[in-house]
């Protein structure tokens, strides 16, 4: 069973959004060093997209939701693929194997959204 890969698809109102596709785009943003996209529970759409990003240490301004959406629009992303939330973090949690711990990121969302992930 490939559990982790399946959850890399976010079901936003019946539309499937690839977390990996958005992460690849985020890494082209000049002010983003690392990024992870996870599903955020939503009562209306089922799930929304939340991007956790580590800003680039080059001294630029931290990325904003507006700047990321502008980038998505410029690259021809469909509106349903636009991220809904952008969280700036100092670092991304890692698993014992050194991969981004998306379960920890999703768990961190639950208290803030009032819903269980």
C-alpha positions in Angstrom: 0.0 0.0 0.0 1.4 3.4 -1.0 -0.1 5.6 1.7 2.3 8.6 1.5 2.1 9.1 -2.2 -1.7 9.0 -2.3 -1.9 11.8 0.3 0.3 13.9 -2.0 -2.9 14.5 -3.9 -5.1 17.1 -2.3 -8.8 16.8 -3.0 -10.0 20.4 -3.2 -13.7 20.4 -4.0 -13.4 17.4 -6.2 -10.4 18.7 -8.1 -7.1 16.8 -7.5 -4.1 19.0 -6.8 -0.6 17.6 -6.8 1.4 18.7 -3.8 4.6 17.9 -5.6 3.7 20.1 -8.6 3.1 23.1 -6.3 6.3 22.3 -4.3 8.4 22.3 -7.5 6.9 25.7 -8.5 7.5 27.2 -5.0 11.2 26.3 -5.3 11.5 28.5 -8.3 10.4 31.5 -6.2 13.5 33.6 -5.5 12.6 34.1 -1.8 11.9 30.4 -1.0 14.7 27.9 0.0 12.5 24.9 0.9 8.8 24.1 0.6 6.3 21.5 1.5 2.6 21.4 0.6 0.0 19.6 2.6 -3.8 19.2 2.7 -5.6 21.4 5.2 -9.1 20.2 6.3 -11.9 22.4 5.1 -15.7 22.1 5.8 -16.7 23.5 2.4 -14.2 22.0 0.0 -13.0 19.0 1.9 -9.4 20.0 1.7 -7.4 23.2 0.9 -3.8 23.6 0.2 -1.3 24.9 2.8 2.3 25.6 1.8 5.0 25.6 4.5 8.0 27.5 3.2 11.5 28.3 4.5 12.6 31.7 3.3 15.8 32.1 1.4 18.6 33.4 3.6 19.8 35.8 0.9 18.3 38.7 2.8 15.3 39.2 0.5 11.8 39.8 1.8 9.9 36.7 3.0 7.5 35.4 0.3 3.8 36.4 0.6 0.7 34.5 -0.4 0.1 37.2 -3.1 3.6 36.7 -4.6 3.2 33.0 -4.7 -0.2 33.3 -6.4 1.2 35.7 -8.9 3.9 33.2 -9.7 1.3 30.4 -10.1 -0.8 32.7 -12.4 2.3 33.5 -14.5 3.1 29.8 -14.9 -0.5 29.1 -16.1 -1.7 27.2 -13.0 -5.5 26.7 -12.9 -7.1 28.8 -10.1 -8.1 25.7 -8.1 -4.4 24.9 -7.8 -3.6 28.2 -6.1 -2.4 27.7 -2.6 -4.9 28.8 0.1 -2.5 29.4 2.9 1.2 30.2 3.2 3.0 29.5 6.5 6.6 30.8 6.9 8.7 28.5 9.1 12.4 28.5 10.1 12.8 24.8 9.1 10.7 21.9 7.9 10.4 18.8 10.2 12.3 15.8 9.0 11.7 12.1 9.4 14.4 9.7 10.5 15.2 9.2 6.8 15.7 12.9 6.3 12.5 13.5 4.3 10.0 16.2 5.1 7.7 15.0 7.8 4.3 15.9 6.2 2.4 14.1 9.0 3.9 16.5 11.5 3.0 19.5 9.3 -0.6 18.2 9.0 -0.8 17.6 12.7 0.4 21.2 13.4 -2.5 22.4 11.3 -5.3 20.6 13.2 -5.3 22.9 16.3 -5.3 26.0 14.2 -8.1 25.0 11.9 -10.3 23.4 14.6 -10.6 20.3 12.5 -8.9 16.9 12.7 -6.5 16.0 9.9 
